[in-house]
Amino acid sequence: MRVICESCAQDHTPTPQEQKFIETEWPGEARGFKRGRGCAHCNGSGYRGRVGVYEMLEMTPAMIGGITRDDVQGFMRLAQEQLAGQTFVQHAAGLAAAGRTTLNEVMRISQSEE
């Protein structure tokens, strides 16, 4: 996902739509959001560079058993429990809270996940 240009980064107050997204993704208080206003370094886009966001699901014996038994529901339940708090959208949300990317960028990639 795109990273905020460090040359033109500025503090950002979330819009109502972004605030609703924050309430869904952050259980506690979230702050420190930034956005790029656009400059010569980023060709006016406010972004410069990219960073990867990831999630990793480690297969446990119970999950392997669910797959071999064709227990899709059981496998999904175990996978969701293991990924709790570690999805790639939550990884991206953490980057936004750290001021490395924008809330808009996190919302964009979270829509592509669905």
Residue, then its C-alpha position, 0 to 999 in steps of 0.5 A: m500500500r502507498v506510504i505518505c510522503e515524508s516531505c509534505a506529511q501533515d496532521h490529519t483530523p479524520t472525516p466522519q466516514e474515516q471516524k466510523f471506520i476507526e470505531t470499527e477497527w480500533p477498540g481503544e483511542a486512535r490518534g496520530f493520523k497524517r496525510g500528505r498535502g502534495c509537493a514536488h517530491c511526490n508529484g502532488s500525490g501526497y504519497r511516496g513509496r509503498v509498504g507491504v501489509y501481511e497476515m500469516l496463518e500458521m496451520t495447527p494440527a486442528m486446522i489440518g484435521g478440519i481440512t482433511r475432514d472437509d470441515v470448512q466451518g470448523f477450519m474457518r472458526l479456528a483460522q479466525e481465532q488464530l488471526a484475531g487482531q493480526t489480519f492484514v487490515q489491522h496491520a495496515a490500520g497500525l501503519a495509519a495510527a503510526g502516521r506512515t499511511t493514510l486512513n483513506e489508503v487503509m479503507r481502500i485496501s480493506q474494501s479490496e479484501e471483501 
